[in-house]
């Protein structure tokens, strides 16, 4: 029984190229999605870190301004020595 017309080597190569290009596009889309997720997670980490600092400030009855001044004066002292 005949199975149909055989593809020429050129047609096979073009099909393979198309499949490869399609795979590349899928991987690019997956990478982009993962990069967006990475950024979101990094933002969430920063937010949690700020929450921790805020809680410490509240426990110490310090304002953000006082913390800033404390850090600046500490840096100036360290630069002077």
mmCIF file of the N, C-alpha and C atoms, coordinates in Angstrom:
data_MODEL
# 
_entry.id   MODEL 
# 
loop_
_atom_site.group_PDB 
_atom_site.id 
_atom_site.type_symbol 
_atom_site.label_atom_id 
_atom_site.label_alt_id 
_atom_site.label_comp_id 
_atom_site.label_asym_id 
_atom_site.label_entity_id 
_atom_site.label_seq_id 
_atom_site.pdbx_PDB_ins_code 
_atom_site.Cartn_x 
_atom_site.Cartn_y 
_atom_site.Cartn_z 
_atom_site.occupancy 
_atom_site.B_iso_or_equiv 
_atom_site.pdbx_formal_charge 
_atom_site.auth_seq_id 
_atom_site.auth_comp_id 
_atom_site.auth_asym_id 
_atom_site.auth_atom_id 
_atom_site.pdbx_PDB_model_num 
ATOM 1   N N  . UNK A 1 1  ? 0.831  -1.186 0.000  1.00 0.00 ? 1  UNK A N  1 
ATOM 2   C CA . UNK A 1 1  ? 0.000  0.000  0.000  1.00 0.00 ? 1  UNK A CA 1 
ATOM 3   C C  . UNK A 1 1  ? 0.876  1.249  0.000  1.00 0.00 ? 1  UNK A C  1 
ATOM 4   N N  . UNK A 1 2  ? 0.550  2.182  -0.856 1.00 0.00 ? 2  UNK A N  1 
ATOM 5   C CA . UNK A 1 2  ? 1.326  3.424  -0.880 1.00 0.00 ? 2  UNK A CA 1 
ATOM 6   C C  . UNK A 1 2  ? 1.044  4.270  0.368  1.00 0.00 ? 2  UNK A C  1 
ATOM 7   N N  . UNK A 1 3  ? 2.083  4.889  0.856  1.00 0.00 ? 3  UNK A N  1 
ATOM 8   C CA . UNK A 1 3  ? 1.966  5.708  2.066  1.00 0.00 ? 3  UNK A CA 1 
ATOM 9   C C  . UNK A 1 3  ? 1.852  7.189  1.742  1.00 0.00 ? 3  UNK A C  1 
ATOM 10  N N  . UNK A 1 4  ? 1.881  7.564  0.564  1.00 0.00 ? 4  UNK A N  1 
ATOM 11  C CA . UNK A 1 4  ? 1.794  8.964  0.186  1.00 0.00 ? 4  UNK A CA 1 
ATOM 12  C C  . UNK A 1 4  ? 3.107  9.436  -0.403 1.00 0.00 ? 4  UNK A C  1 
ATOM 13  N N  . UNK A 1 5  ? 3.121  10.696 -0.753 1.00 0.00 ? 5  UNK A N  1 
ATOM 14  C CA . UNK A 1 5  ? 4.294  11.285 -1.381 1.00 0.00 ? 5  UNK A CA 1 
ATOM 15  C C  . UNK A 1 5  ? 5.355  11.536 -0.310 1.00 0.00 ? 5  UNK A C  1 
ATOM 16  N N  . UNK A 1 6  ? 6.578  11.115 -0.631 1.00 0.00 ? 6  UNK A N  1 
ATOM 17  C CA . UNK A 1 6  ? 7.686  11.364 0.289  1.00 0.00 ? 6  UNK A CA 1 
ATOM 18  C C  . UNK A 1 6  ? 8.113  12.820 0.192  1.00 0.00 ? 6  UNK A C  1 
ATOM 19  N N  . UNK A 1 7  ? 8.507  13.353 1.341  1.00 0.00 ? 7  UNK A N  1 
ATOM 20  C CA . UNK A 1 7  ? 9.004  14.728 1.351  1.00 0.00 ? 7  UNK A CA 1 
ATOM 21  C C  . UNK A 1 7  ? 10.440 14.738 0.844  1.00 0.00 ? 7  UNK A C  1 
ATOM 22  N N  . UNK A 1 8  ? 10.750 15.772 0.097  1.00 0.00 ? 8  UNK A N  1 
ATOM 23  C CA . UNK A 1 8  ? 12.121 15.919 -0.389 1.00 0.00 ? 8  UNK A CA 1 
ATOM 24  C C  . UNK A 1 8  ? 13.002 16.353 0.788  1.00 0.00 ? 8  UNK A C  1 
ATOM 25  N N  . UNK A 1 9  ? 14.308 16.159 0.659  1.00 0.00 ? 9  UNK A N  1 
ATOM 26  C CA . UNK A 1 9  ? 15.214 16.596 1.733  1.00 0.00 ? 9  UNK A CA 1 
ATOM 27  C C  . UNK A 1 9  ? 15.060 18.087 2.052  1.00 0.00 ? 9  UNK A C  1 
ATOM 28  N N  . UNK A 1 10 ? 14.819 18.898 1.030  1.00 0.00 ? 10 UNK A N  1 
ATOM 29  C CA . UNK A 1 10 ? 14.646 20.329 1.238  1.00 0.00 ? 10 UNK A CA 1 
ATOM 30  C C  . UNK A 1 10 ? 13.399 20.611 2.076  1.00 0.00 ? 10 UNK A C  1 
ATOM 31  N N  . UNK A 1 11 ? 12.305 19.950 1.776  1.00 0.00 ? 11 UNK A N  1 
ATOM 32  C CA . UNK A 1 11 ? 11.063 20.140 2.529  1.00 0.00 ? 11 UNK A CA 1 
ATOM 33  C C  . UNK A 1 11 ? 11.257 19.681 3.972  1.00 0.00 ? 11 UNK A C  1 
ATOM 34  N N  . UNK A 1 12 ? 11.946 18.555 4.150  1.00 0.00 ? 12 UNK A N  1 
ATOM 35  C CA . UNK A 1 12 ? 12.215 18.055 5.497  1.00 0.00 ? 12 UNK A CA 1 
ATOM 36  C C  . UNK A 1 12 ? 13.027 19.067 6.305  1.00 0.00 ? 12 UNK A C  1 
ATOM 37  N N  . UNK A 1 13 ? 14.052 19.631 5.661  1.00 0.00 ? 13 UNK A N  1 
ATOM 38  C CA . UNK A 1 13 ? 14.891 20.614 6.348  1.00 0.00 ? 13 UNK A CA 1 
ATOM 39  C C  . UNK A 1 13 ? 14.106 21.881 6.693  1.00 0.00 ? 13 UNK A C  1 
ATOM 40  N N  . UNK A 1 14 ? 13.259 22.319 5.776  1.00 0.00 ? 14 UNK A N  1 
ATOM 41  C CA . UNK A 1 14 ? 12.439 23.507 6.053  1.00 0.00 ? 14 UNK A CA 1 
ATOM 42  C C  . UNK A 1 14 ? 11.473 23.247 7.213  1.00 0.00 ? 14 UNK A C  1 
ATOM 43  N N  . UNK A 1 15 ? 10.892 22.054 7.237  1.00 0.00 ? 15 UNK A N  1 
ATOM 44  C CA . UNK A 1 15 ? 10.000 21.690 8.341  1.00 0.00 ? 15 UNK A CA 1 
ATOM 45  C C  . UNK A 1 15 ? 10.762 21.664 9.667  1.00 0.00 ? 15 UNK A C  1 
ATOM 46  N N  . UNK A 1 16 ? 11.962 21.090 9.620  1.00 0.00 ? 16 UNK A N  1 
ATOM 47  C CA . UNK A 1 16 ? 12.780 21.025 10.833 1.00 0.00 ? 16 UNK A CA 1 
ATOM 48  C C  . UNK A 1 16 ? 13.165 22.424 11.304 1.00 0.00 ? 16 UNK A C  1 
ATOM 49  N N  . UNK A 1 17 ? 13.510 23.298 10.354 1.00 0.00 ? 17 UNK A N  1 
ATOM 50  C CA . UNK A 1 17 ? 13.842 24.679 10.689 1.00 0.00 ? 17 UNK A CA 1 
ATOM 51  C C  . UNK A 1 17 ? 12.649 25.373 11.332 1.00 0.00 ? 17 UNK A C  1 
ATOM 52  N N  . UNK A 1 18 ? 11.475 25.187 10.765 1.00 0.00 ? 18 UNK A N  1 
ATOM 53  C CA . UNK A 1 18 ? 10.257 25.798 11.309 1.00 0.00 ? 18 UNK A CA 1 
ATOM 54  C C  . UNK A 1 18 ? 9.989  25.295 12.725 1.00 0.00 ? 18 UNK A C  1 
ATOM 55  N N  . UNK A 1 19 ? 10.129 23.994 12.939 1.00 0.00 ? 19 UNK A N  1 
ATOM 56  C CA . UNK A 1 19 ? 9.929  23.425 14.275 1.00 0.00 ? 19 UNK A CA 1 
ATOM 57  C C  . UNK A 1 19 ? 10.928 24.012 15.275 1.00 0.00 ? 19 UNK A C  1 
ATOM 58  N N  . UNK A 1 20 ? 12.171 24.151 14.836 1.00 0.00 ? 20 UNK A N  1 
ATOM 59  C CA . UNK A 1 20 ? 13.215 24.709 15.699 1.00 0.00 ? 20 UNK A CA 1 
ATOM 60  C C  . UNK A 1 20 ? 12.910 26.163 16.040 1.00 0.00 ? 20 UNK A C  1 
ATOM 61  N N  . UNK A 1 21 ? 12.496 26.943 15.043 1.00 0.00 ? 21 UNK A N  1 
ATOM 62  C CA . UNK A 1 21 ? 12.150 28.341 15.284 1.00 0.00 ? 21 UNK A CA 1 
ATOM 63  C C  . UNK A 1 21 ? 10.953 28.459 16.229 1.00 0.00 ? 21 UNK A C  1 
ATOM 64  N N  . UNK A 1 22 ? 9.977  27.582 16.061 1.00 0.00 ? 22 UNK A N  1 
ATOM 65  C CA . UNK A 1 22 ? 8.817  27.584 16.961 1.00 0.00 ? 22 UNK A CA 1 
ATOM 66  C C  . UNK A 1 22 ? 9.243  27.276 18.394 1.00 0.00 ? 22 UNK A C  1 
ATOM 67  N N  . UNK A 1 23 ? 10.141 26.317 18.544 1.00 0.00 ? 23 UNK A N  1 
ATOM 68  C CA . UNK A 1 23 ? 10.643 25.967 19.877 1.00 0.00 ? 23 UNK A CA 1 
ATOM 69  C C  . UNK A 1 23 ? 11.380 27.142 20.508 1.00 0.00 ? 23 UNK A C  1 
ATOM 70  N N  . UNK A 1 24 ? 12.180 27.825 19.708 1.00 0.00 ? 24 UNK A N  1 
ATOM 71  C CA . UNK A 1 24 ? 12.915 28.995 20.204 1.00 0.00 ? 24 UNK A CA 1 
ATOM 72  C C  . UNK A 1 24 ? 11.938 30.049 20.714 1.00 0.00 ? 24 UNK A C  1 
ATOM 73  N N  . UNK A 1 25 ? 10.883 30.313 19.966 1.00 0.00 ? 25 UNK A N  1 
ATOM 74  C CA . UNK A 1 25 ? 9.890  31.306 20.382 1.00 0.00 ? 25 UNK A CA 1 
ATOM 75  C C  . UNK A 1 25 ? 9.201  30.897 21.681 1.00 0.00 ? 25 UNK A C  1 
ATOM 76  N N  . UNK A 1 26 ? 8.921  29.614 21.814 1.00 0.00 ? 26 UNK A N  1 
ATOM 77  C CA . UNK A 1 26 ? 8.296  29.134 23.052 1.00 0.00 ? 26 UNK A CA 1 
ATOM 78  C C  . UNK A 1 26 ? 9.234  29.331 24.241 1.00 0.00 ? 26 UNK A C  1 
ATOM 79  N N  . UNK A 1 27 ? 10.513 29.026 24.050 1.00 0.00 ? 27 UNK A N  1 
ATOM 80  C CA . UNK A 1 27 ? 11.483 29.213 25.132 1.00 0.00 ? 27 UNK A CA 1 
ATOM 81  C C  . UNK A 1 27 ? 11.646 30.688 25.478 1.00 0.00 ? 27 UNK A C  1 
ATOM 82  N N  . UNK A 1 28 ? 11.650 31.556 24.469 1.00 0.00 ? 28 UNK A N  1 
ATOM 83  C CA . UNK A 1 28 ? 11.755 32.994 24.724 1.00 0.00 ? 28 UNK A CA 1 
ATOM 84  C C  . UNK A 1 28 ? 10.569 33.473 25.554 1.00 0.00 ? 28 UNK A C  1 
ATOM 85  N N  . UNK A 1 29 ? 9.384  33.004 25.213 1.00 0.00 ? 29 UNK A N  1 
ATOM 86  C CA . UNK A 1 29 ? 8.185  33.386 25.966 1.00 0.00 ? 29 UNK A CA 1 
ATOM 87  C C  . UNK A 1 29 ? 8.274  32.872 27.401 1.00 0.00 ? 29 UNK A C  1 
ATOM 88  N N  . UNK A 1 30 ? 8.766  31.659 27.569 1.00 0.00 ? 30 UNK A N  1 
ATOM 89  C CA . UNK A 1 30 ? 8.904  31.095 28.914 1.00 0.00 ? 30 UNK A CA 1 
ATOM 90  C C  . UNK A 1 30 ? 9.934  31.877 29.726 1.00 0.00 ? 30 UNK A C  1 
ATOM 91  N N  . UNK A 1 31 ? 11.035 32.253 29.089 1.00 0.00 ? 31 UNK A N  1 
ATOM 92  C CA . UNK A 1 31 ? 12.068 33.036 29.767 1.00 0.00 ? 31 UNK A CA 1 
ATOM 93  C C  . UNK A 1 31 ? 11.512 34.387 30.190 1.00 0.00 ? 31 UNK A C  1 
ATOM 94  N N  . UNK A 1 32 ? 10.774 35.033 29.306 1.00 0.00 ? 32 UNK A N  1 
ATOM 95  C CA . UNK A 1 32 ? 10.191 36.336 29.632 1.00 0.00 ? 32 UNK A CA 1 
ATOM 96  C C  . UNK A 1 32 ? 9.253  36.214 30.831 1.00 0.00 ? 32 UNK A C  1 
ATOM 97  N N  . UNK A 1 33 ? 8.442  35.182 30.836 1.00 0.00 ? 33 UNK A N  1 
ATOM 98  C CA . UNK A 1 33 ? 7.510  34.967 31.943 1.00 0.00 ? 33 UNK A CA 1 
ATOM 99  C C  . UNK A 1 33 ? 8.274  34.729 33.247 1.00 0.00 ? 33 UNK A C  1 
ATOM 100 N N  . UNK A 1 34 ? 9.341  33.945 33.191 1.00 0.00 ? 34 UNK A N  1 
ATOM 101 C CA . UNK A 1 34 ? 10.143 33.683 34.383 1.00 0.00 ? 34 UNK A CA 1 
ATOM 102 C C  . UNK A 1 34 ? 10.861 34.935 34.870 1.00 0.00 ? 34 UNK A C  1 
ATOM 103 N N  . UNK A 1 35 ? 11.303 35.782 33.948 1.00 0.00 ? 35 UNK A N  1 
ATOM 104 C CA . UNK A 1 35 ? 11.954 37.028 34.343 1.00 0.00 ? 35 UNK A CA 1 
ATOM 105 C C  . UNK A 1 35 ? 10.966 37.957 35.037 1.00 0.00 ? 35 UNK A C  1 
ATOM 106 N N  . UNK A 1 36 ? 9.727  37.979 34.560 1.00 0.00 ? 36 UNK A N  1 
ATOM 107 C CA . UNK A 1 36 ? 8.698  38.783 35.213 1.00 0.00 ? 36 UNK A CA 1 
ATOM 108 C C  . UNK A 1 36 ? 8.428  38.254 36.623 1.00 0.00 ? 36 UNK A C  1 
ATOM 109 N N  . UNK A 1 37 ? 8.387  36.940 36.754 1.00 0.00 ? 37 UNK A N  1 
ATOM 110 C CA . UNK A 1 37 ? 8.174  36.327 38.066 1.00 0.00 ? 37 UNK A CA 1 
ATOM 111 C C  . UNK A 1 37 ? 9.347  36.637 38.993 1.00 0.00 ? 37 UNK A C  1 
ATOM 112 N N  . UNK A 1 38 ? 10.563 36.588 38.446 1.00 0.00 ? 38 UNK A N  1 
ATOM 113 C CA . UNK A 1 38 ? 11.758 36.910 39.224 1.00 0.00 ? 38 UNK A CA 1 
ATOM 114 C C  . UNK A 1 38 ? 11.669 38.323 39.784 1.00 0.00 ? 38 UNK A C  1 
ATOM 115 N N  . UNK A 1 39 ? 11.286 39.279 38.941 1.00 0.00 ? 39 UNK A N  1 
ATOM 116 C CA . UNK A 1 39 ? 11.169 40.673 39.372 1.00 0.00 ? 39 UNK A CA 1 
ATOM 117 C C  . UNK A 1 39 ? 10.109 40.812 40.454 1.00 0.00 ? 39 UNK A C  1 
ATOM 118 N N  . UNK A 1 40 ? 8.986  40.141 40.272 1.00 0.00 ? 40 UNK A N  1 
ATOM 119 C CA . UNK A 1 40 ? 7.912  40.202 41.257 1.00 0.00 ? 40 UNK A CA 1 
ATOM 120 C C  . UNK A 1 40 ? 8.393  39.659 42.609 1.00 0.00 ? 40 UNK A C  1 
ATOM 121 N N  . UNK A 1 41 ? 9.102  38.550 42.592 1.00 0.00 ? 41 UNK A N  1 
ATOM 122 C CA . UNK A 1 41 ? 9.605  37.962 43.836 1.00 0.00 ? 41 UNK A CA 1 
ATOM 123 C C  . UNK A 1 41 ? 10.626 38.891 44.490 1.00 0.00 ? 41 UNK A C  1 
ATOM 124 N N  . UNK A 1 42 ? 11.495 39.491 43.692 1.00 0.00 ? 42 UNK A N  1 
ATOM 125 C CA . UNK A 1 42 ? 12.476 40.435 44.238 1.00 0.00 ? 42 UNK A CA 1 
ATOM 126 C C  . UNK A 1 42 ? 11.772 41.623 44.890 1.00 0.00 ? 42 UNK A C  1 
ATOM 127 N N  . UNK A 1 43 ? 10.713 42.121 44.257 1.00 0.00 ? 43 UNK A N  1 
ATOM 128 C CA . UNK A 1 43 ? 9.944  43.225 44.830 1.00 0.00 ? 43 UNK A CA 1 
ATOM 129 C C  . UNK A 1 43 ? 9.288  42.817 46.142 1.00 0.00 ? 43 UNK A C  1 
ATOM 130 N N  . UNK A 1 44 ? 8.775  41.600 46.192 1.00 0.00 ? 44 UNK A N  1 
ATOM 131 C CA . UNK A 1 44 ? 8.153  41.104 47.418 1.00 0.00 ? 44 UNK A CA 1 
ATOM 132 C C  . UNK A 1 44 ? 9.185  40.959 48.532 1.00 0.00 ? 44 UNK A C  1 
ATOM 133 N N  . UNK A 1 45 ? 10.392 40.531 48.186 1.00 0.00 ? 45 UNK A N  1 
ATOM 134 C CA . UNK A 1 45 ? 11.469 40.416 49.174 1.00 0.00 ? 45 UNK A CA 1 
ATOM 135 C C  . UNK A 1 45 ? 11.802 41.790 49.740 1.00 0.00 ? 45 UNK A C  1 
ATOM 136 N N  . UNK A 1 46 ? 11.937 42.789 48.865 1.00 0.00 ? 46 UNK A N  1 
ATOM 137 C CA . UNK A 1 46 ? 12.226 44.151 49.323 1.00 0.00 ? 46 UNK A CA 1 
ATOM 138 C C  . UNK A 1 46 ? 11.140 44.647 50.264 1.00 0.00 ? 46 UNK A C  1 
ATOM 139 N N  . UNK A 1 47 ? 9.895  44.399 49.907 1.00 0.00 ? 47 UNK A N  1 
ATOM 140 C CA . UNK A 1 47 ? 8.778  44.829 50.743 1.00 0.00 ? 47 UNK A CA 1 
ATOM 141 C C  . UNK A 1 47 ? 8.856  44.185 52.123 1.00 0.00 ? 47 UNK A C  1 
ATOM 142 N N  . UNK A 1 48 ? 9.148  42.890 52.169 1.00 0.00 ? 48 UNK A N  1 
ATOM 143 C CA . UNK A 1 48 ? 9.256  42.193 53.455 1.00 0.00 ? 48 UNK A CA 1 
ATOM 144 C C  . UNK A 1 48 ? 10.427 42.736 54.272 1.00 0.00 ? 48 UNK A C  1 
ATOM 145 N N  . UNK A 1 49 ? 11.530 43.058 53.597 1.00 0.00 ? 49 UNK A N  1 
ATOM 146 C CA . UNK A 1 49 ? 12.677 43.639 54.307 1.00 0.00 ? 49 UNK A CA 1 
ATOM 147 C C  . UNK A 1 49 ? 12.309 44.994 54.900 1.00 0.00 ? 49 UNK A C  1 
ATOM 148 N N  . UNK A 1 50 ? 11.583 45.806 54.146 1.00 0.00 ? 50 UNK A N  1 
ATOM 149 C CA . UNK A 1 50 ? 11.151 47.103 54.661 1.00 0.00 ? 50 UNK A CA 1 
ATOM 150 C C  . UNK A 1 50 ? 10.184 46.941 55.830 1.00 0.00 ? 50 UNK A C  1 
ATOM 151 N N  . UNK A 1 51 ? 9.340  45.928 55.760 1.00 0.00 ? 51 UNK A N  1 
ATOM 152 C CA . UNK A 1 51 ? 8.427  45.662 56.874 1.00 0.00 ? 51 UNK A CA 1 
ATOM 153 C C  . UNK A 1 51 ? 9.210  45.325 58.140 1.00 0.00 ? 51 UNK A C  1 
ATOM 154 N N  . UNK A 1 52 ? 10.269 44.521 57.990 1.00 0.00 ? 52 UNK A N  1 
ATOM 155 C CA . UNK A 1 52 ? 11.100 44.168 59.139 1.00 0.00 ? 52 UNK A CA 1 
ATOM 156 C C  . UNK A 1 52 ? 11.766 45.402 59.729 1.00 0.00 ? 52 UNK A C  1 
ATOM 157 N N  . UNK A 1 53 ? 12.322 46.250 58.874 1.00 0.00 ? 53 UNK A N  1 
ATOM 158 C CA . UNK A 1 53 ? 12.961 47.481 59.347 1.00 0.00 ? 53 UNK A CA 1 
ATOM 159 C C  . UNK A 1 53 ? 11.927 48.367 60.036 1.00 0.00 ? 53 UNK A C  1 
ATOM 160 N N  . UNK A 1 54 ? 10.766 48.476 59.457 1.00 0.00 ? 54 UNK A N  1 
ATOM 161 C CA . UNK A 1 54 ? 9.703  49.290 60.044 1.00 0.00 ? 54 UNK A CA 1 
ATOM 162 C C  . UNK A 1 54 ? 9.312  48.768 61.424 1.00 0.00 ? 54 UNK A C  1 
ATOM 163 N N  . UNK A 1 55 ? 9.223  47.456 61.566 1.00 0.00 ? 55 UNK A N  1 
ATOM 164 C CA . UNK A 1 55 ? 8.874  46.867 62.857 1.00 0.00 ? 55 UNK A CA 1 
ATOM 165 C C  . UNK A 1 55 ? 9.952  47.168 63.897 1.00 0.00 ? 55 UNK A C  1 
ATOM 166 N N  . UNK A 1 56 ? 11.213 47.081 63.489 1.00 0.00 ? 56 UNK A N  1 
ATOM 167 C CA . UNK A 1 56 ? 12.311 47.388 64.413 1.00 0.00 ? 56 UNK A CA 1 
ATOM 168 C C  . UNK A 1 56 ? 12.257 48.853 64.824 1.00 0.00 ? 56 UNK A C  1 
ATOM 169 N N  . UNK A 1 57 ? 12.019 49.733 63.870 1.00 0.00 ? 57 UNK A N  1 
ATOM 170 C CA . UNK A 1 57 ? 11.913 51.159 64.182 1.00 0.00 ? 57 UNK A CA 1 
ATOM 171 C C  . UNK A 1 57 ? 10.786 51.410 65.174 1.00 0.00 ? 57 UNK A C  1 
ATOM 172 N N  . UNK A 1 58 ? 9.679  50.751 64.955 1.00 0.00 ? 58 UNK A N  1 
ATOM 173 C CA . UNK A 1 58 ? 8.533  50.923 65.844 1.00 0.00 ? 58 UNK A CA 1 
ATOM 174 C C  . UNK A 1 58 ? 8.867  50.421 67.252 1.00 0.00 ? 58 UNK A C  1 
ATOM 175 N N  . UNK A 1 59 ? 9.544  49.277 67.338 1.00 0.00 ? 59 UNK A N  1 
ATOM 176 C CA . UNK A 1 59 ? 9.944  48.737 68.643 1.00 0.00 ? 59 UNK A CA 1 
ATOM 177 C C  . UNK A 1 59 ? 10.881 49.691 69.378 1.00 0.00 ? 59 UNK A C  1 
ATOM 178 N N  . UNK A 1 60 ? 11.733 50.365 68.627 1.00 0.00 ? 60 UNK A N  1 
ATOM 179 C CA . UNK A 1 60 ? 12.718 51.273 69.213 1.00 0.00 ? 60 UNK A CA 1 
ATOM 180 C C  . UNK A 1 60 ? 12.189 52.705 69.336 1.00 0.00 ? 60 UNK A C  1 
ATOM 181 N N  . UNK A 1 61 ? 10.939 52.904 68.970 1.00 0.00 ? 61 UNK A N  1 
ATOM 182 C CA . UNK A 1 61 ? 10.327 54.244 68.974 1.00 0.00 ? 61 UNK A CA 1 
ATOM 183 C C  . UNK A 1 61 ? 11.172 55.245 68.194 1.00 0.00 ? 61 UNK A C  1 
ATOM 184 N N  . UNK A 1 62 ? 11.625 54.816 67.023 1.00 0.00 ? 62 UNK A N  1 
ATOM 185 C CA . UNK A 1 62 ? 12.428 55.680 66.156 1.00 0.00 ? 62 UNK A CA 1 
ATOM 186 C C  . UNK A 1 62 ? 11.655 55.982 64.884 1.00 0.00 ? 62 UNK A C  1 
ATOM 187 N N  . UNK A 1 63 ? 11.902 57.170 64.361 1.00 0.00 ? 63 UNK A N  1 
ATOM 188 C CA . UNK A 1 63 ? 11.311 57.518 63.069 1.00 0.00 ? 63 UNK A CA 1 
ATOM 189 C C  . UNK A 1 63 ? 12.307 57.162 61.968 1.00 0.00 ? 63 UNK A C  1 
ATOM 190 N N  . UNK A 1 64 ? 11.825 57.171 60.765 1.00 0.00 ? 64 UNK A N  1 
ATOM 191 C CA . UNK A 1 64 ? 12.697 56.915 59.624 1.00 0.00 ? 64 UNK A CA 1 
ATOM 192 C C  . UNK A 1 64 ? 13.772 57.994 59.535 1.00 0.00 ? 64 UNK A C  1 
ATOM 193 N N  . UNK A 1 65 ? 13.389 59.209 59.843 1.00 0.00 ? 65 UNK A N  1 
ATOM 194 C CA . UNK A 1 65 ? 14.329 60.330 59.825 1.00 0.00 ? 65 UNK A CA 1 
ATOM 195 C C  . UNK A 1 65 ? 15.458 60.091 60.832 1.00 0.00 ? 65 UNK A C  1 
ATOM 196 N N  . UNK A 1 66 ? 15.113 59.626 62.038 1.00 0.00 ? 66 UNK A N  1 
ATOM 197 C CA . UNK A 1 66 ? 16.127 59.356 63.060 1.00 0.00 ? 66 UNK A CA 1 
ATOM 198 C C  . UNK A 1 66 ? 17.078 58.246 62.612 1.00 0.00 ? 66 UNK A C  1 
ATOM 199 N N  . UNK A 1 67 ? 16.545 57.230 61.988 1.00 0.00 ? 67 UNK A N  1 
ATOM 200 C CA . UNK A 1 67 ? 17.388 56.155 61.462 1.00 0.00 ? 67 UNK A CA 1 
ATOM 201 C C  . UNK A 1 67 ? 18.344 56.693 60.403 1.00 0.00 ? 67 UNK A C  1 
ATOM 202 N N  . UNK A 1 68 ? 17.828 57.527 59.529 1.00 0.00 ? 68 UNK A N  1 
ATOM 203 C CA . UNK A 1 68 ? 18.655 58.117 58.477 1.00 0.00 ? 68 UNK A CA 1 
ATOM 204 C C  . UNK A 1 68 ? 19.799 58.914 59.094 1.00 0.00 ? 68 UNK A C  1 
ATOM 205 N N  . UNK A 1 69 ? 19.488 59.756 60.074 1.00 0.00 ? 69 UNK A N  1 
ATOM 206 C CA . UNK A 1 69 ? 20.517 60.564 60.730 1.00 0.00 ? 69 UNK A CA 1 
ATOM 207 C C  . UNK A 1 69 ? 21.544 59.682 61.439 1.00 0.00 ? 69 UNK A C  1 
ATOM 208 N N  . UNK A 1 70 ? 21.073 58.621 62.072 1.00 0.00 ? 70 UNK A N  1 
ATOM 209 C CA . UNK A 1 70 ? 21.967 57.694 62.758 1.00 0.00 ? 70 UNK A CA 1 
ATOM 210 C C  . UNK A 1 70 ? 22.933 57.039 61.770 1.00 0.00 ? 70 UNK A C  1 
ATOM 211 N N  . UNK A 1 71 ? 22.407 56.602 60.643 1.00 0.00 ? 71 UNK A N  1 
ATOM 212 C CA . UNK A 1 71 ? 23.250 55.957 59.630 1.00 0.00 ? 71 UNK A CA 1 
ATOM 213 C C  . UNK A 1 71 ? 24.246 56.937 59.010 1.00 0.00 ? 71 UNK A C  1 
ATOM 214 N N  . UNK A 1 72 ? 23.796 58.156 58.772 1.00 0.00 ? 72 UNK A N  1 
ATOM 215 C CA . UNK A 1 72 ? 24.694 59.173 58.199 1.00 0.00 ? 72 UNK A CA 1 
ATOM 216 C C  . UNK A 1 72 ? 25.821 59.483 59.170 1.00 0.00 ? 72 UNK A C  1 
ATOM 217 N N  . UNK A 1 73 ? 25.486 59.678 60.441 1.00 0.00 ? 73 UNK A N  1 
ATOM 218 C CA . UNK A 1 73 ? 26.525 60.009 61.420 1.00 0.00 ? 73 UNK A CA 1 
ATOM 219 C C  . UNK A 1 73 ? 27.488 58.835 61.601 1.00 0.00 ? 73 UNK A C  1 
ATOM 220 N N  . UNK A 1 74 ? 26.976 57.614 61.564 1.00 0.00 ? 74 UNK A N  1 
ATOM 221 C CA . UNK A 1 74 ? 27.843 56.431 61.675 1.00 0.00 ? 74 UNK A CA 1 
ATOM 222 C C  . UNK A 1 74 ? 28.799 56.372 60.484 1.00 0.00 ? 74 UNK A C  1 
ATOM 223 N N  . UNK A 1 75 ? 28.292 56.641 59.294 1.00 0.00 ? 75 UNK A N  1 
ATOM 224 C CA . UNK A 1 75 ? 29.136 56.621 58.095 1.00 0.00 ? 75 UNK A CA 1 
ATOM 225 C C  . UNK A 1 75 ? 30.207 57.698 58.173 1.00 0.00 ? 75 UNK A C  1 
ATOM 226 N N  . UNK A 1 76 ? 29.848 58.865 58.687 1.00 0.00 ? 76 UNK A N  1 
ATOM 227 C CA . UNK A 1 76 ? 30.824 59.954 58.809 1.00 0.00 ? 76 UNK A CA 1 
ATOM 228 C C  . UNK A 1 76 ? 31.910 59.593 59.811 1.00 0.00 ? 76 UNK A C  1 
ATOM 229 N N  . UNK A 1 77 ? 31.516 58.946 60.906 1.00 0.00 ? 77 UNK A N  1 
ATOM 230 C CA . UNK A 1 77 ? 32.496 58.531 61.910 1.00 0.00 ? 77 UNK A CA 1 
ATOM 231 C C  . UNK A 1 77 ? 33.450 57.501 61.315 1.00 0.00 ? 77 UNK A C  1 
ATOM 232 N N  . UNK A 1 78 ? 32.902 56.539 60.569 1.00 0.00 ? 78 UNK A N  1 
ATOM 233 C CA . UNK A 1 78 ? 33.740 55.500 59.965 1.00 0.00 ? 78 UNK A CA 1 
ATOM 234 C C  . UNK A 1 78 ? 34.678 56.071 58.912 1.00 0.00 ? 78 UNK A C  1 
ATOM 235 N N  . UNK A 1 79 ? 34.226 57.079 58.180 1.00 0.00 ? 79 UNK A N  1 
ATOM 236 C CA . UNK A 1 79 ? 35.084 57.688 57.164 1.00 0.00 ? 79 UNK A CA 1 
ATOM 237 C C  . UNK A 1 79 ? 36.197 58.496 57.814 1.00 0.00 ? 79 UNK A C  1 
ATOM 238 N N  . UNK A 1 80 ? 35.925 59.048 58.973 1.00 0.00 ? 80 UNK A N  1 
ATOM 239 C CA . UNK A 1 80 ? 36.915 59.854 59.677 1.00 0.00 ? 80 UNK A CA 1 
ATOM 240 C C  . UNK A 1 80 ? 38.013 59.029 60.315 1.00 0.00 ? 80 UNK A C  1 
ATOM 241 N N  . UNK A 1 81 ? 37.744 57.770 60.586 1.00 0.00 ? 81 UNK A N  1 
ATOM 242 C CA . UNK A 1 81 ? 38.771 56.957 61.259 1.00 0.00 ? 81 UNK A CA 1 
ATOM 243 C C  . UNK A 1 81 ? 39.592 56.124 60.328 1.00 0.00 ? 81 UNK A C  1 
# 
